[in-house]
Amino acid sequence: MSDMESEGNAGSGEARVVPPDLSHVPEGSHRRGRRRMSDAHIARLRRRRRRRRILLVILAVLVALAAWGAYLAYSALVAKREIQAAVASASSLGAGAVTGDANAAKTALDQMGGHIDKAYAQTGNPLWKPVEFIPYYGSDVKTVRESVRIMADMSDNALPQLETALTGMQVKDFGVSGGKVSLPGLKDNAESLRLANETITQANTEFQRLGGTHVPQLTRMLADAQRRFDSAASLMDAASRFAQVAPAMLDVDGSGAHSYLIIGENNAEARAGGGLPASWGVMTVDDGVITISDFISDTAIAQQTEPVVPLTAEEQSLFGDKLATIAHDVNITPDFTRTGRIARAMWQKTQGQTVDGVIAVDPVFLQQLIGVTGPVTLADGTTLDGTNAARTLLHDEYYRTDDYAAQDAFFADAAGATFRHAMASNALDARQLLTTFSTSVSNGHVKLWLADEGLQRQLENTAIGGTLSRAAGKPTVGVYVNNASQSKMDWYLDRSVTTTYVGTRADGGRDYDVHISMTNTFDAADAASTPQYVLGDGIDGLTGGRNATLLYVTAPADGRLVSWRFSDGSQFDNYLTLDGLTVGVKRVELAPGQSLEATVRVRTSNLATGNPRNGLVVRQTPLIRNE
């Protein structure tokens, strides 16, 4: 015990607490042993906190991506459904326009606009934009968004004009009654149709340029949409052109009377443009009132010693002078613009009458027309109806009489009587009439050429115009035939043409295989009982039902014929051009029951648009029995 402690205790008698001497205790020792963390430990703690922040950010991004992906998946599903519905509505719109059902057309129009708007509301969302930059599939998204943008533009700029036209026209009242044509509202709404058609045509051009995708299902859907869109655009184009041409042509606009040469063709003796021009007559239209003259036989039109119009060197090489010197050969060219000019000049020179245009029709069209207007009874008591007209005119009449003059008179009477009956009919079903006419035009049974250059321009690159297509962007292959046996054996000639897409070259040109089949269905056992006029006069040893045909295959504009294979191992006889198009020419002789198969590979221009698997446009000499 210290002295101080002793003293204190002694003096007071009580114990005194003395504070400890802390002067020697190290500073900080009062922290009860807490040690300083090392730098490594601090760094580990910081890394843990950083990882947690990163994980939280990643989690947030993943949640956002999942939500974005879910939205895109849902949005894509909605867009797909709306696009398909819009395309279906476009088809209904075209059908309604053709049949004259304005209410159905307007309903389809409203539905199409609504579906397009809904699709664009999905794909137009900025959230779709980043997906375009994803490797491989980004281009697919861009294609889909572009397709919807094109349709949205059409919806905004074309559909209002189309709605105006449909509202202003009374399509159901279009038709002929008591010999007078009625087209209420067509002239006044022609401009709206033209403006709508311009936008739709441009939209279709852009839409057809869209390529395939990496997703087969999406590619198929796009190809189907392109096919339907193209079909609807073609119908719209036809309606617009009709609106530009018909009021003036039929003088429902007060422009003055017009006359048109009508040529009734006989497909039993094929011509590239249709059938032998057997019957010729004139239709006059004055203030919508139609009158039909008597028809005459082609044999009544004198053969000329010189072509009635100058022929090109290409025409001379392919067809010779007879194209423009003999009435029954004016359509051995597949180009109806040339047939029209030649026939008009020949009629003017031999009959002294100038016409404003030329219309060619065949018995298949007459049969379809009679199916709408009702049966026709001819001077000899024969009744033609919607089921027997083609066979009666192209087959049965030759077995009924071997009097050539009587046959010519029969054909002339049939052509004139059918037209006069149609013009005089009352309360025709305009929808049926429009449908029949549209079908006949599409299949090549009706063609039209107009002398007025402005009106004729409306017929360029159309089926009714019968022009050789020069549209490289919409490649067309032609398969045409001319009878080479001076017979009526083409009633028995079955033909078919199909195309197969082969592939697209690096330069953008596309290759297609064109499959052609020709069969002589005549039964050799019937040769003895068949009129000689049907069998032919036996030129070149063609007897007993043998038939000879000149086959012409024209390449697409700015394209070419690449290769060909014939089932008999033969080749094309000639390789020429017509109006700049490459033409392969071959003479085909077929005995009864014999067939020839050919596969011709053609190459298109590198300007060709649209889904290549939708195939080529095929123009061919109109068929007879299998329609």
Secondary structure, DSSP 8 states (H G I E B T S, - for coil): --HHHHHHHHHHSS--------TTS-TTGGGTT-----HHHHHHHHHHHHHHHHHHHHHHHHHHHHHHHHHHHHHHHHHHHHHHHHHHHHHHHHHHHHHT-HHHHHHHHHHHHHHHHHHHHHHTSGGGGGGGGSTTTHHHHHHHHHHHHHHHHHHHHTHHHHHHHHHH--GGG-EEETTEEE-TTTTTTHHHHHHHHHHHHHHHHHHHH----SSHHHHHHHHHHHHHHHHHHHHHHHHHHHHHHHHHHTTSSSS--EEEEEEEEEEEEEETTEEEEEEEEEEEEETTEEEE---EEGGGS---SS-SS---HHHHHHH-GGGGT-GGGTTSSS-HHHHHHHHHHHHHHHH----SEEEEE-HHHHHHHHHHH--EE-TTS-EE-TTTHHHIIIIIHHHH---HHHHHHHHHHHHHHHHHHHHH-SS--HHHHHHHHHHHHHTTSEEEEESSHHHHHTTTTSTTTT-----TTS-EEEEEEEE-SSSSGGGGEEEEEEEEEEEE-TTS-EEEEEEEEEEE---GGGGGGS-HHHH---GGG--TT-EEEEEEEE--TT-EEEEEEETTS---SEEEEETTEEEEEEEEEE-TT-EEEEEEEEE--TT--S-GGG--EEEES--SS--
